[in-house]
Amino acid sequence: MYKKYIFLLGLLLPLSLFAQNFSKGSVVDENKTPLIGADVYWEGTQIGTSTDNEGAFTLKRPEGSSTLVVSYVGYKKKTVKVSGNTPLHIQLEPETTLEEVVVSYKRANTMKSQWQVADVHTMSSGELLKAACCNLSESFSTNPSIDVNFSDAVTGNKQIKMLGLTSPYILMAEENIPTMRGASQAYGLSFVPGTWIESIQITKGAGSVINGYESISGQINYEIEKPISAIPFFLNLYASEDNRYEINAHTNKKLSDKWATTLFAHGNVRQQKADHNHDGFIDNPIGNQINLLNRWQYADAQKGWVGFLNLHYMKDERQAGELRFNPLTDKGTTNAWGSEVNSERLSASNKIGYVFPDTPYKSIGLQNSFQSHKQDSYFGLNRYDIHQKSWYGNLIYNSIITNTKHKFATGLNGTYDDYNEMLSTRALTEDFSRVDRSVGAFFEYTYDNLSNFSFVAGIRADSHNHLGNFITPRLHVRYNPWKQATFRVSAGRGKRAANVIAENQQLLASAREFTIVGSNGGKLYGLNPEIAWNYGVSFLQAFKVLGKNAEFSIDFYRTDFDNQVVVDLDNSPQQALFYNLNGNSFANSLQAEFSITPAKGLDFKAAYKYYDVQTQFTKGQLEKTLTPKHRWFANVAYETPERHENNHSQWKFDVTFNWLGEQRLPTTATNPVAYRLNDYAPSFATLNAQITKVFSKTFEIYVGGENITNYKQENGILAANDPFGAYFDSTMQYAPAFGQMYYAGLRFKIL
């Protein structure tokens, strides 16, 4: 209970409401589109801020200062004389190239803000281009905060982790609308093409109460390219050594100065089977995907209206299993082991926002999302089908209390999820269909002294037909103790319904039988909901080394579970046991990171990460499986100077190194000797690299390699010679199952 009292004290801090001398306004481009993250500061001072998601800013005005400086990459820097408190509407002009002198500024591809209250890392589209980045699951290879692992050795599916916890504990959002929930949890990351993404914001720790109650270890929000600012045409072609071929194309049309639309198209195919490790199973699933998105945008900055409409269709088909498997003759038999996962997704979402022109700190917005996600699948003799139909709605009002040092956001949101879910194994056939409904209200208060201190205190109340009535508090604090230093503290509570089968369906690619040990009164698969508290502290210091820009950051986060759905793979190698926590479960995460730009065009960053993740199982408190305690990361990127006399041609080089320490494996001690593994997997390292040749602003080619060190996991599939036997298990995946992989591609634009 003490945790709740601490939060109530934080949320009820007295408000010092008094008038201040401040300036406010908004920053837009030549199309009147708000510029997010533009730098605004008083000339000759260290007092500054960045524009928010509406392009708005508020800045304390020191005595004697009357000139604002506004800058944004790709636009001319602008100075504005300020008198009085009238809201400012600042329009920036695109940079022009002078005949003799070229002035350029390179914004970091991954930025850590010193001004935001939460611990947020922003990845730009430039960061995504450092790797093949075919979909969202492959977008984090150059970011040390996110771990990317294969979920098993059969399906080729990738899973991400943050703060030592898997993706179900991360709130995944598309432009702040929660997505990849329930049915889409396992494969949803592969359904978002990387070339569609404009930026990704990674928030460590408890997220905002505005986006819901489910975030426990963090939030990942990705922004899609905006039609009003998009280029007329973009094409990306990709081919890899493992016979994967992709095409991405975007075409954009500006219908007027306020209306624009973009059609995004993505297709990928892999039809040739390969078995380089000679275990009898194909290394990567074969199949294809078609993915279409039509996006509309309306923006009238002068009148304050902005709106988006997204219409999305996706169909993905993948086949995995033994090299000799033929679904026409072998499906549902023991002739050969095979798997098919066929997914179809249809969604429509809209966002409507109004920013009051004379008071840019005041706005109201409405978000709606409708989704239908259907998956038909089987893994050997196990069959799993799920169809989820969902609605999400969020009404948000933003304003101030007396002045812009005191801001607030309040609103209502609701969710509706209709699950049609069926599981059939050799020992179990059960219908897990259900309907989840919730409605909630939230209030979030932000205090900012417009200099070196700010905090966000949020609370929400929700009523859920299966989770009950509950309160979710969150708190974030930022303090700048000295120049270019930022200290942050956060804490918050999260609650979620564990979709036991959907989130662990990779275990169906094994001989394990699913056993759910229900709790009294449990309404979700007979289990109670998951509840956890997350606490975090971080420190960021920017400085110079021999005149070169550098940054050092360190953070520590702890997640404590009051209740958890435990996935126990240690009770028996032939069983996957699910039950509610009876004891302690926690995750400690420590990360230290250093980055420097030692020369123009050269960037270096390195990170060390330590995990201590433990859970109470039936056999005692043990380390979480397949979670390395130690990880080292390094990335070097270099860009040659643009040759303006040769149409801006240049070279780009990128190398990423990952070292992962030992990982505990689920016990196989009771298996026959031939089918036993060690208690811990060995440490290993991987190396990825990419070279890009930019011929002009409109055309470039790239080549790259993954796992250049050619590390391959031995026994990636246990008992691969007897896939219908009692010891078959493809889920002990801790490292790549195949060796080196090389790829090439091109990008073409019409500007």
C-alpha positions in Angstrom: 0.0 0.0 0.0 2.9 2.4 0.6 3.5 2.6 -3.1 0.0 4.1 -3.6 0.5 6.7 -0.8 3.7 7.8 -2.4 2.0 8.4 -5.7 -1.0 10.2 -4.2 1.4 12.6 -2.4 3.2 13.1 -5.8 -0.1 13.7 -7.6 -1.4 16.1 -5.0 1.7 18.4 -4.8 0.6 22.0 -4.3 0.5 24.1 -7.4 2.4 27.4 -7.2 0.2 29.3 -9.6 1.6 32.7 -10.3 2.1 34.8 -13.4 5.4 34.6 -15.2 7.0 36.5 -18.1 7.1 33.9 -20.9 6.7 33.7 -24.7 4.7 31.1 -26.5 4.0 30.3 -30.1 4.3 27.7 -32.9 6.8 26.8 -35.6 5.6 25.6 -39.1 7.2 25.0 -42.5 6.4 26.5 -45.9 3.3 24.3 -46.1 2.0 25.4 -42.7 2.8 22.0 -41.3 3.9 22.0 -37.7 7.7 21.3 -37.2 8.1 18.8 -34.3 11.4 19.1 -32.3 12.4 22.5 -33.7 15.0 24.2 -31.4 13.9 27.5 -29.8 16.2 29.5 -27.5 16.9 33.0 -26.4 19.9 34.5 -28.2 23.0 34.6 -26.1 21.6 32.4 -23.4 21.4 28.7 -22.5 17.6 28.9 -22.0 15.8 27.0 -24.7 13.2 24.3 -25.5 11.9 22.2 -28.4 8.5 22.3 -30.1 6.0 19.6 -29.2 3.8 17.3 -31.4 1.7 20.3 -32.5 4.8 22.5 -33.3 4.0 24.6 -30.2 6.5 25.9 -27.6 6.5 27.9 -24.4 9.7 29.5 -23.1 10.5 31.6 -20.0 11.8 35.0 -21.0 14.8 36.2 -19.0 15.4 39.8 -18.3 17.1 41.7 -21.1 16.3 39.1 -23.7 14.2 40.1 -26.7 15.5 37.9 -29.6 14.4 34.3 -30.2 16.4 32.0 -32.4 14.6 29.2 -34.1 16.3 26.4 -36.1 15.4 23.1 -37.6 17.5 20.7 -39.8 17.0 21.5 -43.5 15.6 25.0 -42.9 17.1 28.4 -42.5 17.8 29.6 -39.0 15.5 32.5 -38.0 15.7 35.2 -35.4 12.5 36.8 -34.1 12.2 40.0 -32.2 9.7 39.6 -29.3 7.7 42.3 -27.6 4.7 41.7 -25.4 3.0 38.3 -24.8 1.2 37.9 -28.2 1.5 34.3 -29.5 4.1 33.9 -32.2 3.5 32.1 -35.5 7.0 31.4 -36.9 7.4 30.0 -40.4 10.8 28.6 -41.5 12.1 28.5 -45.1 13.9 25.6 -46.7 17.7 26.0 -46.9 19.1 27.2 -50.2 22.6 26.4 -51.5 24.8 29.4 -52.2 27.0 29.3 -55.2 30.3 29.5 -53.3 29.5 28.7 -49.7 27.6 25.7 -48.3 26.4 25.8 -44.7 25.1 22.4 -43.4 24.1 20.9 -40.1 23.8 17.2 -39.3 21.2 16.2 -36.7 21.9 13.0 -34.8 20.0 10.0 -36.2 19.3 9.0 -32.6 18.6 11.7 -30.1 18.2 11.8 -26.4 16.4 15.0 -25.3 17.6 17.1 -22.4 14.3 18.9 -22.2 11.7 16.1 -22.2 10.5 14.9 -18.8 10.4 11.2 -19.7 13.5 9.1 -20.8 12.8 9.2 -24.5 15.1 8.1 -27.4 14.1 9.3 -30.8 15.3 7.3 -33.9 15.0 9.1 -37.2 14.5 7.6 -40.6 18.2 8.1 -41.1 19.0 5.6 -38.3 16.7 3.1 -39.9 18.6 3.3 -43.2 21.8 2.1 -41.4 20.5 -1.5 -41.8 18.4 -3.4 -44.3 15.4 -2.5 -42.1 12.8 -4.5 -44.0 10.3 -4.3 -41.2 9.9 -2.9 -37.7 11.4 -5.9 -36.0 14.6 -5.3 -37.8 14.7 -1.5 -37.1 16.5 -1.8 -33.7 19.7 -3.4 -34.7 21.6 -0.2 -34.2 19.9 0.8 -30.9 21.4 -0.7 -27.7 18.2 -0.1 -25.7 16.2 -2.8 -27.5 17.2 -6.5 -27.7 16.1 -8.4 -30.8 16.0 -12.2 -30.7 14.5 -15.0 -32.7 11.6 -16.5 -30.8 12.3 -20.0 -32.2 14.3 -21.9 -34.8 11.4 -22.7 -37.1 9.1 -19.7 -37.8 11.9 -17.1 -38.3 9.9 -14.7 -36.1 11.8 -12.0 -34.2 10.9 -10.8 -30.7 12.1 -7.7 -28.9 12.9 -7.0 -25.3 13.2 -3.8 -23.2 14.5 -3.7 -19.7 14.8 -7.5 -19.7 11.1 -8.1 -20.5 9.5 -9.3 -23.7 7.3 -7.3 -26.0 4.0 -8.0 -24.3 5.1 -5.7 -21.5 5.9 -2.9 -23.9 3.1 -0.8 -25.2 3.4 -0.7 -29.0 1.7 2.3 -30.6 1.3 3.7 -34.0 1.2 7.5 -33.7 0.1 7.1 -30.1 -2.7 4.6 -30.9 -2.0 1.2 -29.2 -1.5 -1.6 -31.7 0.1 -5.1 -31.8 -2.1 -6.3 -29.0 -3.4 -9.8 -28.5 -3.6 -11.7 -31.8 -0.9 -9.5 -33.5 1.5 -9.7 -30.6 3.7 -12.5 -32.0 4.1 -11.4 -35.6 2.9 -7.8 -35.6 6.4 -6.3 -35.8 7.0 -7.9 -39.2 3.8 -6.3 -40.5 5.2 -2.7 -40.4 7.6 -2.0 -43.3 10.6 0.0 -42.2 10.4 2.4 -45.2 7.0 3.6 -44.0 8.4 4.9 -40.8 9.3 8.5 -40.3 10.6 8.1 -36.7 10.5 5.9 -33.6 10.2 7.1 -30.0 11.4 4.7 -27.4 10.3 5.5 -23.8 11.9 3.6 -21.0 9.9 2.8 -17.9 6.3 3.7 -17.2 4.6 5.5 -20.0 2.0 8.2 -20.1 -1.4 7.5 -18.6 -2.9 9.1 -21.8 -2.1 6.0 -23.9 -3.5 3.5 -21.5 -2.8 1.3 -18.5 -0.9 -1.6 -20.1 2.6 -0.1 -20.4 5.0 -1.8 -17.8 8.5 -1.8 -19.1 8.2 1.0 -21.7 6.6 2.3 -24.8 7.6 2.2 -28.5 5.7 4.7 -30.7 6.4 4.9 -34.4 5.3 7.7 -36.7 4.4 7.0 -40.4 5.5 9.4 -43.1 3.2 12.4 -43.4 1.4 13.0 -46.7 1.7 16.8 -46.6 5.5 16.7 -46.2 6.2 13.4 -48.1 8.1 13.4 -51.4 6.2 12.6 -54.7 7.7 9.1 -55.1 9.9 6.6 -53.3 11.1 3.2 -54.4 13.2 0.6 -52.5 14.2 -2.7 -53.9 15.9 -5.4 -51.8 17.3 -8.8 -52.4 19.2 -11.1 -50.0 21.4 -14.2 -50.2 18.7 -16.2 -48.3 16.3 -15.7 -51.3 14.2 -12.9 -49.8 13.0 -10.2 -52.2 11.2 -7.0 -51.3 9.7 -4.0 -53.0 8.5 -0.8 -51.3 6.9 2.0 -53.1 5.3 5.3 -51.9 3.5 7.7 -54.1 2.3 11.0 -52.8 -0.2 13.5 -54.2 -0.8 17.0 -52.8 -4.4 17.8 -53.7 -4.3 21.3 -52.4 -2.4 23.4 -49.8 -4.4 21.6 -47.1 -5.1 18.1 -48.5 -2.6 15.4 -49.4 -2.7 11.6 -49.7 0.0 8.9 -49.9 -0.3 5.3 -51.1 2.2 2.9 -49.5 2.8 -0.5 -51.1 5.0 -3.3 -49.8 5.6 -6.8 -51.0 8.0 -9.5 -50.1 8.5 -13.1 -51.2 10.8 -16.0 -50.4 10.1 -19.3 -52.2 13.3 -21.2 -52.3 14.0 -23.5 -49.4 17.5 -23.6 -47.8 19.1 -25.8 -45.1 22.6 -24.6 -44.5 23.0 -26.2 -41.1 21.8 -29.6 -42.4 19.3 -30.3 -39.7 16.6 -31.3 -42.1 14.6 -28.1 -41.4 14.6 -25.0 -43.7 16.5 -22.1 -42.2 13.9 -19.4 -42.9 10.2 -19.8 -43.7 9.1 -19.4 -47.3 6.0 -17.4 -48.1 4.9 -13.9 -49.2 3.4 -10.7 -47.9 1.3 -7.9 -49.5 0.9 -4.8 -47.5 -1.1 -1.7 -48.6 -1.7 1.6 -46.7 -3.7 4.6 -48.0 -3.1 7.7 -45.8 -4.9 11.0 -46.0 -3.9 14.2 -44.2 -5.7 17.5 -43.8 -3.9 20.5 -42.2 -4.9 24.1 -41.8 -2.3 25.6 -39.4 -3.9 29.1 -39.5 -7.3 27.8 -38.4 -5.8 25.1 -36.2 -7.2 21.9 -37.8 -5.3 18.7 -38.6 -6.6 15.3 -39.4 -5.4 11.9 -40.6 -7.2 8.9 -42.1 -5.5 5.5 -42.5 -6.9 2.6 -44.5 -4.7 -0.5 -44.2 -4.8 -4.1 -45.6 -2.1 -6.8 -45.0 -1.9 -10.5 -45.9 1.0 -12.6 -44.8 1.6 -16.3 -45.6 4.6 -18.3 -44.3 5.5 -21.9 -44.3 8.2 -23.6 -42.2 9.3 -27.0 -41.2 11.2 -29.9 -42.6 12.8 -29.5 -46.0 10.7 -32.4 -47.4 7.4 -31.0 -46.0 4.6 -30.5 -48.6 1.4 -29.0 -47.1 -0.7 -30.6 -49.9 0.2 -34.1 -48.8 1.7 -33.8 -45.3 -0.5 -31.3 -43.4 -2.1 -32.9 -40.4 0.0 -36.1 -40.8 3.2 -37.5 -39.4 4.8 -37.9 -42.9 6.8 -34.7 -42.3 6.7 -31.9 -39.7 5.5 -28.6 -41.1 3.9 -25.3 -40.1 1.9 -22.6 -41.8 1.0 -19.3 -40.3 -1.4 -17.2 -42.4 -2.4 -13.8 -41.2 -4.8 -11.2 -42.6 -5.2 -7.7 -41.2 -7.7 -5.0 -42.1 -7.8 -1.7 -40.2 -9.0 1.9 -40.4 -8.0 4.7 -38.0 -8.5 8.4 -37.9 -7.1 11.3 -35.8 -8.8 14.7 -35.7 -7.2 17.6 -33.8 -7.9 21.2 -33.2 -5.3 23.7 -31.9 -6.8 27.0 -30.8 -5.0 29.6 -33.1 -4.6 32.3 -30.5 -3.8 29.9 -27.7 -1.6 27.2 -29.1 -1.2 25.5 -25.7 -4.9 24.6 -25.9 -6.1 21.7 -28.1 -8.6 18.9 -28.4 -8.1 15.7 -30.2 -10.0 12.5 -31.1 -8.5 9.2 -32.0 -10.3 6.1 -33.3 -9.0 2.8 -34.5 -10.8 -0.3 -35.9 -8.9 -3.5 -36.5 -9.6 -7.0 -37.7 -6.7 -9.5 -37.3 -7.2 -13.1 -38.3 -4.5 -15.8 -38.0 -5.0 -19.4 -39.1 -2.0 -21.6 -38.2 -0.7 -25.0 -37.3 2.6 -26.3 -35.9 3.0 -30.0 -36.7 -0.1 -31.6 -35.2 -0.9 -28.5 -33.0 -3.5 -26.1 -34.4 -4.0 -22.5 -33.3 -6.6 -20.1 -34.8 -7.4 -16.6 -33.6 -9.6 -13.8 -34.9 -9.5 -10.5 -33.0 -11.9 -7.6 -33.8 -11.0 -4.4 -31.9 -12.0 -0.8 -31.4 -9.9 1.9 -29.6 -11.1 5.4 -29.0 -9.4 8.3 -27.1 -10.6 11.9 -26.5 -7.9 14.2 -25.3 -8.1 17.9 -24.1 -5.0 19.9 -23.5 -4.8 23.3 -21.7 -3.1 25.2 -18.9 -3.8 26.3 -15.4 -3.2 30.0 -15.1 -0.1 30.0 -17.2 1.9 27.6 -19.4 4.2 26.5 -16.5 1.2 24.5 -15.5 -0.2 22.3 -18.3 -2.7 19.5 -18.1 -4.2 16.8 -20.4 -7.4 15.0 -19.6 -9.8 12.8 -21.4 -11.7 9.5 -21.9 -10.8 6.4 -23.7 -12.2 3.0 -24.3 -11.4 -0.4 -25.8 -13.3 -3.3 -27.2 -11.7 -6.6 -28.1 -13.7 -9.6 -29.4 -11.4 -12.7 -29.4 -12.4 -15.9 -31.3 -9.6 -18.2 -30.2 -9.2 -22.0 -30.6 -6.3 -24.2 -29.6 -6.1 -27.9 -30.5 -3.2 -30.2 -29.4 -2.8 -33.9 -29.1 -4.0 -33.7 -25.5 -6.2 -30.6 -25.5 -8.9 -29.0 -27.6 -10.4 -25.8 -26.1 -12.2 -22.7 -27.1 -10.7 -19.6 -25.4 -13.0 -17.1 -27.0 -13.9 -14.0 -24.9 -14.8 -10.3 -25.1 -12.8 -7.6 -23.3 -14.4 -4.2 -22.7 -12.9 -1.2 -20.8 -13.6 2.5 -20.3 -11.3 4.8 -18.5 -10.6 8.5 -17.6 -7.2 10.1 -17.2 -5.7 13.4 -15.9 -2.1 14.3 -16.4 -0.5 17.4 -14.9 2.8 18.9 -16.2 4.8 21.5 -14.3 7.8 23.2 -16.0 9.7 26.1 -14.6 10.8 26.7 -18.1 14.4 26.3 -17.1 15.8 23.3 -15.2 13.0 21.5 -13.5 9.8 19.8 -14.7 7.6 16.9 -13.8 4.6 15.0 -15.1 2.1 13.4 -12.7 -0.6 11.3 -14.2 -3.5 9.2 -12.9 -6.2 7.2 -14.6 -9.2 5.2 -13.5 -10.5 2.3 -15.5 -13.3 -0.2 -15.4 -12.7 -3.5 -17.3 -15.1 -6.5 -17.4 -12.2 -8.9 -16.6 -9.6 -6.8 -14.8 -12.1 -5.0 -12.6 -12.0 -1.4 -11.4 -8.5 0.0 -10.8 -6.3 3.0 -10.6 -3.1 3.6 -12.5 -0.6 6.3 -11.3 2.5 7.4 -13.1 5.2 10.0 -12.3 8.2 11.4 -14.2 10.6 14.1 -13.0 13.4 15.9 -14.9 16.1 18.1 -13.3 19.1 19.8 -15.0 21.6 20.2 -12.2 24.2 22.0 -14.3 24.9 22.7 -18.0 24.0 20.0 -20.5 23.2 17.5 -17.7 19.8 15.9 -17.2 18.7 13.8 -14.2 15.4 11.9 -14.5 13.3 9.8 -12.1 10.2 7.8 -13.0 7.7 5.4 -11.4 4.4 3.9 -12.3 2.0 1.0 -12.2 0.8 -1.1 -15.1 -1.9 -3.7 -15.5 -2.6 -6.0 -18.4 -4.5 -9.1 -19.5 -2.0 -11.8 -20.6 -3.0 -13.4 -23.8 -1.4 -16.7 -22.8 -1.6 -18.6 -26.1 -1.1 -15.8 -28.6 2.0 -14.5 -26.7 3.6 -17.9 -26.4 2.5 -19.6 -29.6 6.1 -20.3 -30.6 6.0 -23.0 -27.9 3.6 -24.9 -30.1 6.6 -25.7 -32.3 7.7 -28.2 -29.8 6.5 -31.4 -28.1 5.5 -29.5 -25.0 1.9 -29.8 -23.9 0.2 -26.6 -22.6 -1.0 -26.8 -19.0 -2.8 -23.9 -17.5 -3.2 -24.0 -13.7 -6.1 -21.7 -13.0 -6.6 -19.5 -10.0 -9.7 -19.0 -8.0 -11.8 -16.4 -9.7 -9.4 -16.0 -12.6 -11.3 -14.7 -15.6 -8.5 -14.8 -18.2 -7.8 -18.5 -19.1 -8.6 -19.1 -15.5 -5.7 -16.7 -14.5 -5.6 -13.4 -12.8 -4.3 -10.2 -14.6 -0.7 -9.1 -14.5 0.2 -6.2 -12.2 3.7 -4.6 -11.9 5.4 -1.4 -10.7 8.3 0.1 -12.6 10.9 2.5 -11.1 13.7 4.2 -13.0 16.5 6.7 -12.7 18.7 8.0 -15.5 21.4 10.6 -16.0 22.6 12.2 -19.3 25.6 14.4 -19.7 26.7 16.1 -22.9 30.3 17.4 -23.0 33.3 17.9 -25.3 36.4 15.8 -25.7 39.2 17.7 -27.4 36.5 20.0 -28.8 34.4 17.1 -30.1 30.8 16.6 -29.1 30.2 13.6 -26.8 27.5 12.2 -24.5 27.4 9.8 -21.6 24.3 8.3 -20.1 23.5 5.7 -17.5 20.1 4.4 -16.4 18.8 1.8 -14.0 15.2 0.4 -14.0 13.5 -2.1 -11.8 10.2 -3.8 -12.5 8.4 -5.5 -9.5 5.5 -7.8 -10.2 2.6 -7.9 -7.8 1.2 -10.6 -10.0 2.4 -12.3 -13.2 1.4 -15.1 -15.5 4.5 -17.3 -15.1 5.6 -19.3 -18.2 7.4 -22.3 -16.6 9.5 -24.4 -19.0 11.6 -26.0 -16.2 9.0 -28.2 -14.6 9.4 -30.7 -17.5 11.0 -30.5 -21.0 7.7 -32.0 -22.3 5.5 -29.3 -20.7 4.7 -25.6 -20.9 3.2 -24.7 -17.5 1.2 -21.5 -17.0 0.2 -20.2 -13.5 -0.1 -17.1 -11.4 3.0 -15.9 -9.5 3.4 -17.2 -6.0 6.5 -15.4 -4.7 8.8 -12.8 -6.2 9.4 -11.8 -9.8 11.5 -8.8 -10.8 13.7 -7.4 -13.6 16.7 -5.1 -13.0 18.2 -3.4 -15.9 21.4 -1.3 -15.9 22.7 0.4 -19.1 25.7 2.7 -19.6 26.2 4.4 -23.0 28.9 6.6 -24.5 28.8 8.4 -27.9 31.2 10.8 -29.6 31.7 12.5 -32.9 35.5 12.4 -33.2 35.5 13.9 -36.7 33.1 15.4 -39.2 30.9 12.6 -40.5 32.2 10.0 -38.0 30.0 8.8 -35.2 30.8 6.2 -32.5 28.6 4.8 -29.7 29.2 2.0 -27.3 27.0 0.6 -24.6 27.1 -2.0 -21.8 23.9 -3.6 -20.4 23.4 -5.7 -17.3 20.2 -7.7 -16.6 19.1 -9.5 -13.5 15.7 -11.0 -14.2 14.3 -13.6 -11.7 11.0 -15.3 -11.2 9.6 -17.8 -8.6 9.0 -21.1 -10.4 7.7 -24.4 -9.0 11.3 -25.4 -8.6 12.4 -22.2 -6.8 13.5 -18.7 -7.7 15.5 -18.9 -11.0 16.9 -16.6 -13.6 14.6 -16.0 -16.6 15.6 -18.2 -19.5 17.2 -16.9 -22.7 18.1 -13.6 -21.1 21.8 -12.8 -21.1 23.1 -11.0 -18.0 25.7 -9.1 -19.9 25.7 -7.4 -23.3 28.2 -5.2 -25.1 27.2 -3.1 -28.1 29.2 -0.8 -30.4 28.3 1.1 -33.6 30.6 3.1 -35.9 29.1 5.2 -38.7 30.9 7.3 -41.2 29.7 9.5 -44.0 32.0 11.2 -46.5 31.3 14.9 -47.2 28.7 15.5 -49.8 30.2 16.5 -53.2 27.8 19.4 -54.1 29.6 19.9 -57.4 28.6 16.2 -58.2 24.9 16.3 -57.3 25.5 15.6 -53.5 27.1 12.3 -54.0 28.8 10.6 -51.0 29.6 7.2 -49.3 28.1 5.9 -46.1 29.5 3.1 -43.9 28.0 1.5 -40.9 29.3 -1.3 -38.6 27.5 -2.8 -35.6 29.0 -5.2 -33.1 27.0 -7.2 -30.5 28.4 -9.4 -27.8 25.9 -11.4 -25.6 26.9 -13.3 -22.5 25.8 -16.6 -21.2 22.0 -17.3 -21.1 20.2 -19.8 -19.0 18.4 -22.5 -21.0 15.3 -24.4 -19.9 16.2 -27.6 -18.2 16.5 -30.8 -20.3 18.1 -32.9 -17.5 15.4 -35.6 -17.7 15.8 -36.1 -21.5 17.9 -38.9 -22.9 21.6 -37.9 -23.1 21.4 -37.3 -26.8 18.7 -34.7 -26.3 20.1 -32.8 -23.4 21.6 -29.3 -23.5 23.9 -27.5 -21.1 22.3 -25.4 -18.3 23.7 -22.2 -20.0 24.2 -21.2 -23.6 27.7 -19.9 -24.4 28.5 -16.3 -25.1 28.8 -15.2 -28.7 29.3 -12.2 -30.9 27.8 -11.0 -34.1 28.9 -8.3 -36.6 26.6 -6.4 -39.1 27.8 -3.9 -41.7 26.4 -1.9 -44.6 27.9 0.3 -47.3 25.7 2.9 -49.2 26.8 4.8 -52.3 24.7 7.9 -52.7 24.9 9.0 -56.4 22.6 11.9 -56.0 19.7 13.1 -53.8 17.4 10.9 -55.8 19.4 7.6 -56.2 21.5 5.3 -54.0 22.5 1.7 -53.8 23.5 -0.3 -50.7 25.1 -3.6 -49.8 25.4 -5.2 -46.4 25.9 -8.3 -44.4 24.4 -9.7 -41.2 26.2 -12.1 -38.8 29.4 -11.6 -40.7 31.2 -13.5 -37.8 29.3 -16.5 -39.1 28.3 -17.7 -35.6 25.7 -20.5 -35.7 23.9 -22.1 -32.8 24.4 -25.9 -32.5 21.3 -27.9 -31.7 19.0 -25.1 -32.6 16.3 -27.6 -33.0 16.4 -30.3 -30.3 15.5 -33.8 -31.7 15.2 -32.5 -35.2 15.5 -36.1 -36.4 12.3 -37.1 -34.6 10.0 -34.0 -34.8 6.9 -36.0 -33.7 8.7 -37.5 -30.7 8.6 -36.5 -27.0 11.8 -34.5 -27.1 11.3 -32.2 -30.1 11.8 -28.5 -29.2 12.6 -25.6 -31.6 12.3 -22.9 -28.9 15.7 -23.1 -27.3 16.8 -20.3 -29.7 19.5 -18.1 -28.2 21.6 -17.2 -31.3 21.4 -17.3 -35.2 20.5 -20.7 -36.6 22.1 -19.8 -39.9 25.4 -18.2 -40.8 26.4 -15.2 -42.8 23.8 -13.4 -44.9 24.4 -10.7 -47.4 22.0 -8.4 -49.2 21.8 -5.5 -51.7 19.3 -3.0 -52.7 18.6 0.4 -54.2 16.6 3.5 -53.3 15.1 5.9 -55.8 13.2 9.2 -55.1 11.4 11.8 -57.1 11.7 15.1 -55.1 
